[in-house]
């Protein structure tokens, strides 16, 4: 059983086409749907929201793919990253320090600012190097705003 059943994906939608396209690969269905929904949220920026009377809920979707070696995590992420880069919808950040990430976001001067942060290995991304010391707090703050 899929986490997000294929029957719930709107027919004749971009998401449906993406899932069908990804069906020729050996990546897990849940990986393909998750990265696609995350990309849609990034592409919409903060221009769409669910009104909750006192606040807005934005369809931003941070995704963390978990699986053993060779399960298709990088393949799913790389496939959607290439698409986003080709469409030039959002910048792809591969920064390894809080300063690099915030610098790229501030240089955008876009309203609203949005980016995709591609991190192959979580332990490497948050790392133990001196220049990575504030990475966890930086990402937490970005996802909270």
N, C-alpha and C positions, 0 to 999 in steps of 0.2 A: 504494500500500500504506500502510495506517495504521500509525502507531507503536504504537498499542494496538489490535489488531484487534477489530472489533465482535463477532466470534465468541467472544471471551474475556470479554465482559461477561455476567454472570449474567442469565439470563432472569428475568422478573418481579421485577427489582430496581429500586430507585430510580435507580440509575445508568442502567439501560436506558431507563427512562421519561424521564430527563433528556435522553439522547442523541436519543431519538425526538422529544421536544419541540423540541430545538434544531435538528432537521433541517429545520424550516420556515424557518429563518433562513439567511443566507449566510455565517455564521461557519465557519471551518475546524473539522472534526471534532476534530482534535488539540487545539485551543484549548478546545472545549467539554468534552472528556473531562478535560483537565488541570485546569481550574478546578473541575470537579465533584469530582475526586479530592482536590484541595486542600481543598475545603469539607468533604468527609467527614472528612478528617484533623482539621480544626479542630473539627468538631462532636463528634468522639470525645474531644477534648482529649487527655490523656495517660492515659486510662482503659483503653486497649487497647494491647497491645504484642506483639512477637515475642520470645520468651524465647531468649536466646543464652547461657544458663548463667551467665556472669559479668556480663552487662549486659542491658538491654532495648533493643530497637529500636522506636521509636515511629513510627507511620505519618504523621508530619507531612510535608507536601509543599509546600515553597516553590515557587512557580511564577513563571517569568519568560517572558512571551510575547514572541517576537521576530517581527517582520514589517514590511513596508512600510506606508506610510500607506494607510488604507482597507481593511486586510485583516481587520478585525474584532476586534482585540485589546481595545479598550475595550468593545465590544459584549459580548463573552464575559465580561469581568471585571464589567461593570456588571450583567449579567443574574444572575450568581451572587451578587453583593454584595446586590442587592435581595432575593433569596430569603433569604439569611442574615439580613438586617435584619428582614424580615417575620417570620421564625421566632424572632428574638431569641435565637439560639443563641450567637453570639460577638460581642463588640464589634468594630466596624469602625473602624480607626484611620487617620486621614488626616493625622497629625502630620508636621511638617516638621523636627523637631529631635529629637535623642536624648532630651532632657529631657521633651518632650511625650509621646513614645512610652513611656518608662519610667514616667512619672507615671501615665498611663492604665492601664498594666499593674499597677502597684502598688496603685492605688485599687480594682481589682477585688476584691481579697481573696478570690479564688477559689482552690481547690486542685483541679486545677492551673490556673494562669493561662494563658489562650489568647486570641488575637486574630487578626484578619485585617488586614494592613496593605495598604491600597490605594494604589498609586502609579502614576499614569497614565504618566508619563515618568520613566525611571530617572535621566536626567541632572538633571532638576529635583528629584527626590527626594533624591539625594545632594548636589546643588548645591554652590555655591562660596561661599555666604554664611557669615559668621562663626558664626551660630547653628547651622549644619549641619556644622561642622567634625568632629564625632565620629560622624557618622551611619553611615559605613561600618563602623567598629569596633563600634558599638552593634548594628547588624543582624547582623554576624558573631557577636557574643557571644550574641544571642538565638537564632540558628539553631543554635548549638553546644550550647545547654543544653536 
